């Protein structure tokens, strides 16, 4: 092991030091060399996409969410309520819960709820 240490301490006379000049990318650090730093590549594409890309993200996301919620509501606007929400069904459900003494402290079988239903 002594022999290896003495060889590693020798300086090789054939090596030369070279200066290296670093030139950062044209659009700043961590940017691509062949594309612009921001935007859609020189603002190519439909004008509405370019305008949306320059808006604050929260505004764009909120707008799209509102639009998709309206689209999701369209098939439901003329639907009837399910039969489980009819007054007769709800009254039968309350009677069943009272008969079986369900949730007697805070639920539909509580004394307060019974007093409100009995009028």
Secondary structure, 3 states (H helix, E strand, C coil): CHHHHHHHCCCCCCCCCCCCCCCCCCCCCCCCCCCCCCCCCCCCCCHHHHHHHCCCHHHHHHHHHHHHHHHHHHCCCCCCCCHHHCHHHHHHHHHHHHHCCCCCCCCCCCHHHHHHHHC
